[in-house]
Amino acid sequence: QVQLVESVGALVQAGGSLRLACTASGRTFSHYAMGWFRQAPGKERLFVAAISSSSDITYYTDSVKGRFTIFRDNAKNTVYLQMNSLKPEDTAVYCCAARERYYSHSVYYQRNEYDYWGQGTQVTVSS
């Protein structure tokens, strides 16, 4: 079992930046592939970014490529989502997710591929 807790979100102006953090506890963090998803009001939860447990492979949905960066610090049991050039359409509740995958180069972008989820944090981008 692993517990995931996201950092507090924020209200950001369009064009601004924000870094989200997701800290894990309970198991060996480096054994987990991690992902970020987001859910806008009235819409389904969608994939944003993923990073392998080996830390060397990342994957992004097209709408955030070049603007968002996912990275991890295994010593701090934390995965981050650096969000730059934010747009109003990035407004959503952002959740991190974990899947146990010991030292693998695989990344996952389907919701049902993840075993553990954080509670989510609100990010609002004003125009």
Secondary structure by P-SEA (a helix, b strand, c coil): cbbbbbcbbbbbcccbbbbbbbbbcccccccbbbbbbbbcccccccccccccccccbbbbcccccccbbbbbcccccbbbbbbcccccccccbbbbbbbbbccccccccccccccccccbbbbbbcc
